């Protein structure tokens, strides 16, 4: 257990940030799944910029690695391009 006031505050802050980061990471994963399950090209193209922006924001805030974001963006772009 923390012995200093500042350590107690740091614990509170890190827990709050962890929950915040977890929420946005999960929301992005759900959006990725929805995009990958889409078979309609028009709907997928409409969803693509939103998901791409979510991934960029997570990478910018170091919730996911920038290379992971780039790989995910590449794979979803390939999926959308392959749709008929």
RAJO-V502624 format. One record per helix or strand. SS is the DSSP state (a for helix, b for strand). FROM is the first residue (numbers start at 1). TO is the last residue. Records with the same first field share a line. If there is no record, write none. Layout:
SS->FROM-TO ; FROM-TO
//
This chain:
a->5-36 ; 41-60 ; 66-82
//
